[in-house]
């Protein structure tokens, strides 16, 4: 029968597990010596295209030898998916098959050297004696080719010179696929080449290919998505095998190209090992690395779940080797955010970045970088007045057109979260927000803005009303526990009670699943509602259930103080929850009571228990918590302890 090229290529790949075109371009089989063993299972067709000159006669495009599968009903399928030579070898061992296997392990991956040259195969039935003679000739020919191959060595993967200029994804795939389609991770051909050659450039070429694919992948059509995924996987395999030969910037380019893709955890692990095992050499080499590359390392490693503190300490040390003038505020913010997300806080790195921020010219800072640094400093708990004054100077000098609603919200929220009050900054950014179209303000932006303006001691009720309208226009299902807590606390701090807004927040909180809350959000919600005198029994009951299901380890002393104070009030008193909170207090580590605010928090808690007619519980708590405070008292005076005892009425 007849079949078009796509159908035939598909059947070939299903039968042998290899792409037909790559197979024809790479493998060199002495077919005439093997046909008899296969019981005529294969047919060979030599195809030549006409040429007009002697040079074209030897051109790779003018000679093509195709191996056709003779499909028969009685053909066994046991070897399905195995390479052609391996399937032929099932019928018997021969010198030609051994020669083929040897060439398969050492053959060049160059397209020009890998074309099939056996265009003189004859399809005739040979006798046993004739077959043996031909096998001997094939073996001799293979030995000669092997000597040439060993002298020449396996050639490196070479990208076309104009690959950087290609702007069409389809053309790019057509160019790159032939370079990688013959790489089989089971056979490890490219991996062997990378291991044998100390000056191999395959991995570097694969990096360029990955970066170009990542640049154009957003234009992929539905039928191209699978091709893109397969190409990225093949190139990533080459990069993984040659990781040791890549520079810091090249590895960062790979991580940036695969970021957001699944199935590359092993490659990320190899990259992290390269950083950790690089030791001082990696740190010294980081002087030639770009700050953007370190940022990609940190953010990508964090997103892929790498949590090794040694990895991030190594990256932090690398940051210190890069001159401060090469950093931008945006890059420093990304690095600090990534470190914070994995719980690594290097004070030396923070001091280096805050000093670098002071050295950057004001003209080089933009709204995006300023917003990022404000948020990063706030998350790290760095109340560096000099750094925030620098950011404030930038904000006051930038034109209004430089700001968008996202950067405004982050700047305001960062200053408020750090407790830095700058009325001039708040007033200027509030004015800019009033001039923005309400449609561009998201719920995230609204939450940050209301928290920022109230945290900055502003009483701009007009802006609060406008943000309240944005909140009401947001669907209940789009509000998270964080949105509810931040917005409720901001409105309560401004003493602004909008019935519509709080009804909307209550409805959203009641729809959230218990596991979606955290202790900080619940504490903010409870504190805000109590401050404004909103005692919604349905909401407080739901939050009580949520709190009793939470992990006790996540509770902070100040959160417990807020919750105990709220749930001892007659309107929403819940003794079951209070008993749970008392147990959590007794199980807290003694080090939690070493802070300067611990005495005040303990005093508030004991007083709340006593006022709720739970003096026995307050007595037992005072004994346990008093012992904790004594061991970490420092400046704790006998009078302070006496006040605690007096508050619970047991003196």
N, C-alpha and C positions, 0 to 999 in steps of 0.2 A: 504494500500500500504506500501511499504518499502522505507526507506530513509536513506542515510548514515548520519554519526554523524554530519558532517559539515552542511548539508542541514537542519537537524532537529534543530541544535543549532541556525542557522540563523532564522528559522521560529519562534522558541521560543522567541528570542530576539525581533523580529518584533512584536510579539503578546503581550509581557509583558514588554518590555523595559528593561529587565535584562538579564545578561549572565546566561545561563543554569547551568553551572558548579558552579558558585558562588552562584546561587540560591539554588542548591541542598546542597551545603556545609554549607550554613548559615541558611536557613529557617527551622523551625520545625512546620509542619502542621499536625493537626489531620485530615487526609484526609477522613477516613471512615465516619466522622460526616458531611462532606461537600459534598460528592459525589451526594447525592440525590438532593440537592438543585440546583446542576449544570445541572440537566437533562441529566446526563451521558455525559456531555461534556468532562470530563477528564477520562483517564484510568490510572491506577497505575500499574507499573511493579516493583517487588522487584528483584534485581539482586544480587547474591552472588557469590563470587569466591571461589574455594576450598582452604582450608588451611590445613597445616600439624601440627599445634599445637594449644593449647588452647589460647595462647597469640595472635596468628594471627587472631583468631575468632573475637576479638574485635578491631582489627586494622582498621583504617579509610579506608584503601584501599580495604578491603574485603566486605564492605557493601555499596551498592549504591541503592537509591530509585529514580526512574525516573518518572516524571510526563509527560505523553504523551497527546498531544493535539489531540482530536478526531475531525478532520476537516470535517465539513459538509457544504453543500451549504446553509443551513438555519441558520447557526450560525451568530448571530449579531456581528458586528465589532465595536460597540460603545465604548467598553472598550479597544480597541486595544492600546497597549503601557503601560497599567497599570499593576502593580504587580498582581500575581495570586490571592492572598488573597483578594485584593480589588475587582477584577472581580467576585470572588465567593460571596463577600458580597453584590453585586448588587442584587442577587436573594433572599436575606433575611438576617436578622440580627440573630446572635446566640451567645451563650456563647463561642463557640469554635472560632468564628471569632474575638470576643473581646479579647480572650486569645492570639490569634495569633498576633493581633495588638499590644498588650502589650509586647509580647516577641520580636516583631520586633523593638520596640523602645529601649529595654533594653538588647537584646541578646548579647552574646559575639561575638566578631569578630574573636576569635581564631578558627583556622581551626579544631583543635581536638575537641573543644566543640560545633562546629556548624554543625556537620554532622547530616543528617536526621536520626532520630532514630525510626521513625514510620514504621518499616518493617513488621508489622503484620496487616496492613490494609486489610480489606476484601472487595471484590467487590461484594456486595450483595445488593439487594433492601430491604430496611428496612422500617418498618411501622413507623407511626408517634410516637407511644409510644416508640419503640425501639430507634428511633433517639434521643428522648429527654433524654433517659437514658444514651446513649453514650455521648451526649453533656455534661451531668453532670460529667461523669467520666473524659472527656477531660479537663473540667474546673478545676477540682481538681488536675489533673496532671500538668496543666499549672501553678497553684498557687505554687505547690511544686518546679517546675523548676525556677519560678521567685524568690522564696526565696533563692534558691541556687545561682542564677545569681546575686542578690543584695548583697549576702555575698561575692561572688567571685569578682564582679565588672567586667566591660568590660576590656578585656586584650588588651595590646598595640600591635601595629604592630611590628613584629619582623622579621628582615631580616635574611636569612640563614647565618651561621657562615662563610661560604666560599665565600660570595658574592664578596669580594674584589679580590679574585683569579680568578673570571670568566673573560675570555677574549673573549668570543664569544657572540655577541649581541643576537643571537637567544636563547641561553641558559639563558642569563640574563632576557630576556623578559618572558620566560617560568617560571622563578622563581618569578619575581616581579608582573606579571599580576594577579595571584590569590590573592595577598595581597590587591590589589586596585580595582579589577574588580567589587566588590560588593558595592563599595562606590558610593552612588547616592547623588549628591549635592542637589537634591530636598528633600530628606529625612533627610539629615544632621546627619546621624548616627555617623560618625567619628567626626563631628563638636561637637555633644553633648558630646561625650566621652572626647574630648579635653577640653570642658568647665567644665565638672564635675570633672575631675581628675587633681589635682595640680601637680602631678608627672608623667604626661603622657609623653611617649617617642616616640609617633607616629610621631610627626613633625621632631624630630631628625633622626628617621629612614628614613623618606621620603627624608630628605636632602641627606643622604648617597646614597639612591637609585637614586636620581636625578643626583648627581655627577658622579655616575658610568655609568648611561645612557649617560650623556654628553661626558664622556670619550670614549665611544664606538660607538656613533651615526654616526661617519664619515664612519663606515664600513657597515651602513645599506643598504640593498638591496631594490629594488623598492617595493617589497611586504611587507617589514618590516617598511616602512616609516609611514604608518598610525598607526601601532601598537605603534611605538615610540611616535608619537604625542599624542595618547590617554593616554599612560602611563605617559608621562610628565605632561599632564593636570591633571590627577588624583592625582599624587604626589604633584603637585603644589597646588591643592585644600587643601590637608592635611596640607601642610606647611603654607598656608594662614590662616587656622583656628587656627594653633598653633604658630603663629608668636611671641606671647608674651613670649613663653617658650624657644626661640632660643637665642643663643649667637651671638655676632657680627660676629665671623668667620663663624658660620653656615648660617646666613643670606647672607653673602657675597658669600658663596658656592652656595646657591640657585640662586642668581643674576647672578653669572658666568655661571651656568648651563642653564639658560633660555635666556641669552644674545644672541640677533640675532633672537629670535623666536617671532612671533606675537601672540597676544591674551593673554598676561600676564600683561597688564597695571594695572589691579587691584592688582595683587600681588606686583608689584613694588610700587604702591601707599601705600599698607599696610606696606611695608618695610620702605618707607620714613616717614610714620606716626610714626613708631616705633622709628626712629631716632629723629624726632622732639619732640615727646611727652616724650621721655626718659629723656630729660632735663639733669640736672647735673649728674644723675645716669648713663646715657649712656656715658657721657664724662669720668666719673671715671672708668667705666668698660672698656673703650677703652685702658687702660693701659695693659690689658691682650690680646688685639686684635693685630693681625699682621698688619704691614703696607700694605701688599698686599690686605688685606680685605678692608681697607679704600679706596685703589685705585680702587677696584672693585665697591664699593659703588658709588664713584664719577663718574667713567666712565659710568657705566650702567645707573645710574639715569639721566645723561646728555643725553645719547642716547635714553632713553625712554621719553624725553621731560619734565622731572621734572625741573622747573625753580624757585622753592621757595628759595629765598636768605637765609631764616632762616635754611633750610635744609643744605645748603653748609657751612654756618657759624658754624653750629653744628658739621659737619664733620671736618671742619678746626680746631675747638677747640679740637676735638678728636685726631687729628694729633699731637697737641702740647703735649698731654699726653704720647705719645709713645717715649721712649728714642731715642735720635738721632742716637746712634750706631746701632740700628736695621734697619735703612733705607738703601736702596740702591739708587744709582743715577737714575736708571730706574724707580723705584717706585715713587720717588719724582717727576720726570718728568711727569709721567702719572697723578698724582694727580693735578699738576699745569695745565696741558693741559685740564683736565676735568673742573677745576674751570674756566679757561679762556673761554672755549666754552660756558659757561652759563653766562658769564659777571660778575663773582664774583672774585674780586681781593683783597685778604686779605693781607695787607702789613706785619702783624705780622707773618703770616704763611710763607711768602716769606723770611723774615729775619731769621726765624727758619731754613728753608731749606738751605739757603745759608750758615748759620753757620754750619749746619750738613754736608754740602758738604766739607767745610774746614777741618772738623774733620775726614772724611773718609780717610783711608790709600790709597795712590795712587795705590798700588797693587790690591786693591779691586774694582777699577773702570775699566770698559771696554769701548769699542768704542760705543756700543749701548747706555749705560747709559750716556756717555759723550755727544753724539749727542742729546739725548732727553733733557738733561738739557740745552744745548746751545739753542735749539729751544724754550724751555719753558721760559727761561730768556728773550729771544728776544721778544716773544709774550707779555710778561708782561711789556715790556718796562723797564726792570731792567738793567741799565748800571752799574752793580757792577763790577768794575775792578778786585777786589780780586777774585770774583767767576770765571770770565773769565780767569784770570791768572792760577787759579787752573786747569781749564779745558784744558788750553793750555799746562800746564806741563804734564798732562796725555797723551795728543795727542803726544807730543814729545818723551815720554818714551815707548809708546806701539809699538810693532813690526808691520811691514807692513801687516803681515798676519792677524792681528786682525781687520783690517778695511774691510768693504765692501762698494760698491758704495753708498748705501743708507745712511750709517752713515757719509761718507765723505761729501756728499751733504748737510746733515743737519748741520754738524759742520760749514762748510763754510758759509752757508746761515744764520745760527744763529749769527755768529760773524759779518757778513756784516750788517744784519738787526739791530744789536745793535750799529753799528758804531765803533766797536772795530777793530782796524787795527793791525794785527799780521803777518808781512811779512814772518817770519820763519815758522809759522804754514801753511800759504797759500802755500808756496814753497814746503813744505814736502808733503802735501796732493795732490798738483798738480802732483808731481812726481809719487805718487802712482796711480793716475787716468790714467796717460799715459800708465802704464803697464797693465791696465785692458782691457779685451775684450770688444769692443764696443757693442757687442750684449747684454751685461748685463746692459747697461746704458739705463734707461727708460727716457721718456720725463720729468718726475718729477725730476729725478736726474740731468738731463742736465740743467734744468732751475735753480736749486739751485746752481749747480757748477759754471755756468757762472756768476750768480749774486754774488756768494761768492768770486770768484777770482777778479772780477772787483771792488767789494766793498772793497776788501782788498788792493786796489791800485796796483794790479798786471797787467802787460801788456803782459801776456803770449798769444801771438797771435796763437802759435801752438796749444795750448789747446783749444782756442776759435774756431779755424778751425775744430778741431776734434768734438767739441760739435755741431758746425754748421752742420756737416755731419749727426750727430745723429738726429738733428732737421729736416733736409731735408728727412730723411728716415721715419719720423713719418707721418702717414696719417693726412691730414688736419682736418678730423673729430675728431681726438683724441686730438687736441689742444684746450685748454680752454682759457677764457679771462685772467685768471691768468698767464698761460704759456706765452701768447703773450706779456702781459705787462712786466713781469719780464725779459724775454729774450730780448725784444726790449730795455728796459732801460739799461740792462747790456752791450749790444753791443754799445749803444750810449755812456755810461760812459767810455768805453774803446776806443771810437772813431773808432770803427771797423765796417765799412759799407760793409756788404756782400749782394750784390744785390739778390742773390738766396735765402738767408735766409729771407730777408725782403719781397720779393715777396711771399714766402711761408706763412709768418705771415699775410700778407695782405689778401691773399686768405682765410686763416682760419678765420680772423676777419669778413670778408664779409659774411661768411656762418653761423656765430653764430646768434642766435635769440636775439632780443633786450633785453629781460628780463634776459638773461644770463650774462650781463655785470654788473659790479659795478663801482662806481665813481672812486675808486683808480686805477683800471685797465685801465680805459679810460684815466685818467690823465697821467699814465705812458706811454701809447702808444702814445698819442699826444705829450708829451714832448720829447720822443725819436725820433720820426719822424721829429719833427721840428729841433731838435739839429743836426741831420744828413742831413737836407735839403731835406727830402723825402716828397713832397707835393702831395700825391695821393688824387685827388679830390673825387674819389669814396669812399675811406675809410673815409676821413674827413666828407664828407656829411652823410655817414651812422652813424658815431659816433655823429654827431650833432643831428640827429633824435633820437638816443638812449638817449642822454643827456636831450633832451626836454621832454622825457617820464618818466624820473627818478623822484623818490620821493625827493623833495627839502631838506627834513630832513637829507638825507644821505650825503649832500655836506659839505665838510670841506673848511675852508678859503684858505688853501694852494692849494687845488685842483682847486678852483675857480680862484685863481691867475694864475695857469698854463694854464687853459683853456682860460681865457680872453686874456692872452699874445699870445697864439697860434692863436685864431680865429680872432684877430685884424690884423694879417699879411695880406698883400694884396693878397697873393697866395690863401688863403683859408678863406678870411673874410666872416663872417656869422652874419649879424646884427640881424637877428631874434633870434639866439642863444644868442648873447650878451645881447639883451633885456631881455631874460629869466634869464640869469645869474645876471643881475642887479637887477631884482625883487627878486631873491633868496637872494642876499646880503642884500637888504633892510629888508627882513623878518627874517634874522638870529637873534638869541638871542644875547643880548648885551654881555653875558658872554663869547662868542666866541672870542671877541676882547680883552680879558684880558691877553692873552699870550704875552710873550716878543717879539715874531716875528710878532705880529699883525700890528704894524706900518709899517714895511717893506712891508708886503703883501698888505696892503691897498695902500701904495704908488705905488707899481707896478701895481695894478689894475687900479687906477685912471690915471696913466700915459699911460697905454695901451688904455683906453677909449679915452683919449684926442688925442692920435696919430691916432686913427681911425676916426677922424673928428666927434666925438660924445661928444663934450664939454658940451652940455646942460645936457646930461645924467650924465657926470662926475661931473658937478656942483651939481646936486641933490644928487648924491651919496656921494660927499664930505661932504655935510651938515649932512646927516644921519650918515655916518661912523665916521665923526669927533666927533659927540656927543657921540657915543659909546666909542671912544678912550679917550675922556675927562674923562668919568666916571670910566674908568679902566686904566687911563694913568700911574699912579705911577711915573715912571721915564720919562714919555713923556715930552719933552720940547717944548717951544713955537717955537723954531727954526724948530723942526721936523714937527709941524703942518704947519708952513709957507712953508716948502719945499713941502708938499703935495699940498697946494694951488697953489704954483708957478708952479708945474708940469702940472696942468690942465689949466694954463693960465688964472686964474680968479682973480689974486691978484690986 
